[in-house]
Amino acid sequence: MEQDSLAVVQSFINAINTHDTTHLYHLMTEDHLFVDAMGSTIRGREEMRKAWVAYFYLVPDYLIAVQEAFVKGDSVALFGLARGTCAEQGALHERNRWSLPAAWHAVIRNRQVAEWHVYADNEPVRQILASQERSV
């Protein structure tokens, strides 16, 4: 079971890193729960598919780099880095690039991701977005 859980999460991360929202959709349970680093939640795979599309538009080069993973049954904890560039009117500028330590927790049910929790200090990203809003 633990190998299956890890394999599902690896597929999920690969779909995130390739921005494959169709694959992400099929890897999520119908009642998928997403919890971001601020504690905001999105429920349902169709709503989450829309959120991924929007996020990949905002951060077109978003990438998760996992450095360690721990599995216990249907629960997977991941530690590593998240990085990307906040698009500014469709352009990617070095000043809008960020990389930060992050952790993720996934709960697997029936070979799909039922829950995806993100833990990170997103303050650098919020500052970039705020500076873009001020310059508009």
Order of alpha helices (4+ residues) and beta strands (2+ residues): alpha-alpha-beta-beta-alpha-beta-beta-beta-beta-alpha
